[in-house]
Amino acid sequence: MKDERVARPLFSLGIAVMVMAIAANGVQAHEDDEFEGSHEGHRPYAIGLWGDLPYNDVQAAVGVPNLIADMNKQELAFTVHDGDLKAGNGIPGSATPTLCSDELYIQALGYLNALRAPAMFTPGDNDWTDCDRPANGGFNSLERLDHERQLFFSTPFSFGQRKLRQEIQATPLCLGISGPTPCVENRRWTYRGVTYATLNVQGSCNNLCDTAPNPAEFAARNAANIAWLQETFGVAKARNSSAVMLIAQADPGWDSSDAARAPLRDPKTLAETDGQPDGYKDFLLALRAETIAFRRPVAYVHGDSHYFRIDKPLLDSQGRRLENFTRVETYGDNAANGTNDVNWIKVMVDVHSREVFAYQPQVVPGNRTAVPAP
């Protein structure tokens, strides 16, 4: 059964404060920087990455507002949340939304629009594929994804107090509750010589396992994601972009070294080896091929397994590490420790540098718990 409870005072007050802040500061829209041509005039800039938040009341009421305030103190070109607006299961008696009720998405919208810089978002499995779990309210997962598409992705603009226009995928089609529908959540933008794209790639086997797997939904969305990936690299080449950054929720697994956090797979064939349904092999093969052909820096940003790390786990079919590929996993939930991991990653972007991206973990001073801020 869906939970139709009225949001409690803590949630309502937090959203009200965010809405008032947005109204006071005003909202401005701006277009992307120059798309094509020489990069000589492209100045370095910084972006913010975060996701898998919030997962409980203290993260929603304290941790995430602290994180947003920390981001707003810095000059960022834009920010991206890589999905999961809640924990995998609802929390009985919570004061903030922890089921897949409409209030959850309103809370998230308030967070995104409280950010001073343009703010992007891509869905996570906890906020749609897993909504059919009884502990999440027993929703229809496709209906919840349709709701996200309507609430978050009905315009070509980002969120935030300043907005940035994005390109939207039109074909091939994904599936919604009523049948084929555009994958409007897949977005792309080029900013100062770098091309960015979001893709709806999910944990929970990419909707091939868990409570109510949906192979037809997976097949349509997987085809769309691969097409969007390939098109993004084509656009990056056409615009002479110095690098590509892709943002999705899922940690697809890259090899056999991380059974505690991700699917296991053969790093040469990229086939999953742990007996679970493989919702990622074809996507990873396309990603590998495009990364090799592009030759310039490629970053894949994800959440899902809740462990901050930056590494180079992608190998070619001969077992050689792809030097131009970097995996970036954002900080994520550690609910048992409250705000302990409610932090973000600052990425310095300079098209004149060899690697283009330089990563700086940002531990929010107000969210430190084990070692207090000096």
C-alpha positions in Angstrom: 0.0 0.0 0.0 1.2 3.5 -0.7 1.8 5.7 2.3 -0.2 8.9 2.0 0.8 10.4 5.3 1.1 14.2 5.5 4.7 15.3 5.8 5.7 16.1 9.3 6.8 19.5 10.6 10.6 18.8 10.2 10.2 18.1 6.5 7.8 20.9 5.9 9.9 23.5 7.6 13.1 22.4 5.7 11.4 22.7 2.3 9.8 26.0 3.3 13.2 27.5 4.3 14.7 26.3 1.0 11.8 27.8 -1.1 12.1 31.1 0.7 15.9 31.2 0.1 15.3 30.6 -3.6 12.7 33.3 -3.8 15.0 35.8 -2.0 18.0 35.1 -4.3 16.0 34.8 -7.5 16.6 32.3 -10.3 18.6 33.0 -13.4 19.1 30.9 -16.5 22.2 30.9 -18.6 23.2 29.1 -21.8 26.2 26.7 -22.2 29.5 28.2 -23.0 30.8 28.2 -26.6 30.4 24.7 -28.0 32.9 24.4 -30.7 36.2 25.8 -32.0 39.5 26.6 -30.2 39.7 26.0 -26.4 42.1 28.9 -26.0 39.5 31.1 -24.2 38.1 28.3 -21.9 39.0 29.2 -18.3 39.4 26.5 -15.6 36.4 26.0 -13.4 35.1 23.7 -10.7 32.1 21.4 -10.4 30.5 19.5 -7.4 29.5 15.8 -7.3 27.4 14.1 -4.7 24.8 11.4 -4.3 23.2 8.5 -2.3 21.8 11.1 0.1 19.9 11.5 2.4 19.3 8.1 4.0 17.8 9.1 7.3 16.4 12.0 9.4 19.7 13.4 10.6 21.1 13.3 7.0 18.0 14.9 5.6 17.7 17.6 8.3 21.3 18.3 9.1 23.8 16.6 6.8 22.5 17.5 3.4 21.7 21.2 4.4 25.3 21.4 5.7 26.6 20.0 2.4 24.5 22.4 0.3 25.7 25.3 2.4 29.3 24.1 1.9 28.8 23.9 -1.9 27.2 27.3 -2.0 30.3 28.9 -0.4 32.4 27.9 -3.3 32.4 29.0 -6.9 31.0 26.1 -8.8 30.0 26.0 -12.5 27.4 23.3 -11.7 26.7 20.3 -9.4 25.4 16.8 -10.1 23.6 14.3 -7.8 24.2 10.8 -9.1 21.0 9.3 -7.7 19.4 7.5 -4.7 17.3 10.1 -2.9 16.6 7.7 0.0 17.7 4.5 1.7 16.9 1.1 0.1 14.0 0.7 2.5 11.7 3.1 4.3 12.4 3.9 8.0 9.4 3.4 10.3 8.5 6.5 12.3 10.9 8.8 10.3 10.2 12.5 10.5 11.4 13.1 6.9 10.2 11.1 3.8 11.9 7.7 3.6 9.2 5.9 1.5 8.7 6.5 -2.2 5.8 8.8 -1.5 5.5 12.1 -3.5 7.0 14.0 -0.4 10.3 12.3 -1.1 10.7 13.9 -4.5 9.5 17.3 -3.2 12.2 17.2 -0.6 14.8 16.4 -3.2 13.6 19.2 -5.5 14.0 21.6 -2.5 17.6 20.5 -2.1 18.5 20.8 -5.7 16.9 24.3 -6.0 18.7 25.5 -2.9 22.0 25.1 -4.7 23.4 28.4 -6.0 25.0 26.8 -9.1 23.0 24.9 -11.7 22.1 21.5 -10.3 21.7 18.3 -12.2 20.2 14.9 -11.1 20.0 11.4 -12.5 17.6 8.8 -10.9 18.8 6.1 -8.6 17.4 2.6 -7.9 16.3 3.5 -4.4 14.0 6.2 -5.8 12.4 4.1 -8.5 13.3 0.5 -9.3 13.2 -0.5 -5.6 10.0 1.4 -4.8 8.1 -1.8 -5.4 9.5 -3.3 -2.1 6.8 -3.4 0.6 9.2 -1.6 2.9 9.2 1.4 0.4 5.4 1.6 0.2 4.8 -1.1 -2.5 4.6 1.3 -5.4 4.8 0.4 -9.1 8.4 1.2 -10.0 7.5 2.4 -13.5 4.9 4.7 -12.1 7.5 6.2 -9.8 10.0 6.7 -12.7 7.2 8.4 -14.7 6.6 10.6 -11.7 10.3 11.5 -11.6 10.3 12.2 -15.3 7.4 14.6 -14.9 8.7 16.4 -11.8 12.4 16.6 -12.5 12.7 16.3 -16.3 9.8 18.2 -17.9 12.0 21.1 -19.1 15.4 21.3 -20.9 16.9 23.2 -17.9 18.7 22.1 -14.8 17.7 22.9 -11.2 19.5 25.4 -9.0 19.2 29.2 -8.5 21.0 29.5 -11.8 20.0 27.2 -14.6 21.8 25.6 -17.4 20.2 24.3 -20.6 20.7 20.6 -21.4 20.2 18.4 -24.4 17.5 15.7 -24.0 17.4 12.2 -25.4 14.4 11.6 -27.7 15.1 8.2 -29.2 15.2 5.2 -28.8 12.4 5.1 -26.3 12.3 3.8 -22.8 9.3 2.2 -21.1 6.8 3.9 -18.8 3.7 2.8 -17.0 1.6 3.3 -20.2 4.2 2.0 -22.7 7.0 3.5 -24.7 8.1 6.9 -23.6 11.1 9.2 -24.2 14.1 8.8 -21.8 13.9 12.5 -20.8 16.1 11.8 -17.8 19.1 11.2 -20.0 20.8 14.7 -20.4 23.9 16.1 -22.0 25.6 19.5 -21.9 29.0 20.8 -23.1 30.7 23.4 -20.9 33.9 25.1 -21.7 35.3 22.4 -23.9 34.1 19.3 -21.9 31.1 17.2 -22.7 29.0 15.8 -19.8 26.1 13.3 -19.9 23.8 11.6 -17.4 22.5 8.0 -18.0 19.7 6.1 -16.3 21.9 3.1 -15.3 20.7 1.5 -12.1 21.8 -0.7 -9.2 19.7 -3.8 -8.2 21.0 -5.5 -11.4 19.7 -2.6 -13.5 16.1 -3.8 -12.8 16.8 -7.4 -13.6 16.6 -8.6 -10.0 15.1 -7.7 -6.6 11.4 -7.6 -5.8 9.8 -7.2 -9.3 12.4 -7.4 -12.1 11.3 -6.1 -15.4 13.3 -7.4 -18.4 11.3 -5.5 -21.0 11.9 -2.2 -19.2 15.6 -3.0 -18.8 16.0 -3.9 -22.5 14.4 -0.7 -23.7 16.4 1.5 -21.3 19.6 -0.3 -21.8 19.4 0.2 -25.6 18.6 3.8 -25.0 21.6 4.2 -22.6 24.0 2.7 -25.1 22.7 4.9 -27.9 23.0 8.0 -25.7 26.6 6.9 -24.7 27.6 6.5 -28.3 25.9 9.7 -29.4 27.6 11.6 -26.5 31.1 10.5 -27.7 30.1 11.5 -31.3 29.0 14.9 -30.0 32.3 15.3 -28.0 34.3 14.5 -31.1 32.3 16.9 -33.3 32.8 19.7 -30.7 36.4 18.9 -30.2 35.8 18.4 -26.5 38.9 17.8 -24.4 37.2 15.2 -22.2 34.0 13.4 -21.4 32.3 12.9 -18.0 29.4 10.4 -17.7 27.3 10.3 -14.6 25.0 7.4 -13.5 23.9 5.7 -10.3 25.1 2.1 -10.8 28.4 0.6 -9.8 28.4 -2.1 -12.5 31.5 -3.9 -11.2 34.7 -3.9 -13.2 36.6 -7.1 -12.1 36.6 -9.8 -9.4 38.1 -7.8 -6.6 35.1 -6.1 -4.9 32.4 -8.7 -4.0 31.3 -6.7 -0.9 30.3 -3.7 -3.0 29.7 -4.5 -6.6 29.0 -7.3 -9.2 31.9 -9.5 -10.0 33.0 -9.8 -13.6 35.8 -11.0 -15.9 37.8 -7.8 -16.6 38.7 -8.9 -20.1 35.3 -10.1 -21.4 33.3 -7.8 -18.9 30.9 -10.7 -18.4 29.4 -11.0 -14.8 30.7 -14.1 -13.0 28.8 -14.2 -9.7 25.6 -15.9 -11.0 23.4 -12.8 -10.8 21.6 -11.3 -13.8 24.0 -9.2 -15.8 22.4 -5.8 -16.5 25.7 -4.1 -17.4 27.9 -6.1 -19.8 26.7 -4.6 -23.1 26.8 -1.1 -21.6 30.4 -1.7 -20.3 31.5 -3.1 -23.7 30.2 0.0 -25.4 31.8 2.3 -22.8 35.2 0.5 -23.3 35.0 0.8 -27.1 34.1 4.5 -27.0 36.8 5.2 -24.4 39.5 3.6 -26.5 38.4 5.4 -29.7 38.1 8.8 -28.0 41.7 8.6 -26.6 41.2 11.7 -24.4 40.2 11.6 -20.7 36.9 9.9 -19.8 35.4 9.9 -16.3 32.5 7.6 -15.2 30.9 9.0 -12.0 28.6 6.8 -10.0 27.3 6.1 -6.5 25.5 2.9 -5.5 28.2 1.1 -3.4 28.7 4.0 -0.9 32.5 4.1 -0.9 34.4 7.2 -1.9 37.1 6.2 -4.4 38.9 7.4 -7.6 40.7 4.7 -9.6 41.3 3.2 -13.0 39.5 -0.2 -13.0 38.6 -0.6 -16.7 40.8 -3.0 -18.7 40.9 -3.7 -22.4 40.2 -7.2 -23.8 43.9 -8.1 -23.4 43.9 -7.1 -19.7 45.7 -3.8 -20.2 44.5 -0.8 -18.1 42.8 2.0 -20.0 45.0 4.9 -19.1 42.5 7.6 -20.2 39.6 6.2 -18.1 38.8 7.1 -14.5 36.1 5.8 -12.2 34.8 8.3 -9.6 32.6 7.1 -6.8 30.9 9.8 -4.8 30.5 9.7 -1.0 27.4 7.9 0.0 25.3 6.8 2.9 26.8 5.6 6.2 23.5 6.0 8.1 24.7 4.2 11.2 27.2 7.1 11.7 24.8 9.9 11.0 26.5 12.6 8.9 29.8 10.9 8.8 30.0 10.4 5.0 27.7 13.3 4.0 30.4 14.9 1.8 31.0 15.8 -1.8 33.7 15.8 -4.5 35.1 19.0 -6.0 36.4 18.5 -9.5 38.8 21.1 -11.0 38.4 21.2 -14.8 41.1 22.6 -17.0 41.1 21.8 -20.7 44.7 23.0 -20.9 45.9 20.3 -18.4 46.9 16.9 -19.6 44.3 15.0 -17.5 41.6 17.8 -17.6 40.0 16.6 -14.3 41.6 17.0 -10.9 39.6 15.6 -7.9 39.4 17.1 -4.4 37.4 15.3 -1.7 35.4 17.9 0.3 34.7 16.8 3.9 32.0 19.2 5.1 33.2 20.7 8.4 29.7 20.6 10.0 29.3 16.9 9.2 32.5 15.7 10.8 31.8 13.2 13.6 34.8 10.9 14.3 37.3 13.8 14.3 35.8 17.3 15.0 36.7 20.1 12.7 39.7 22.2 14.0 
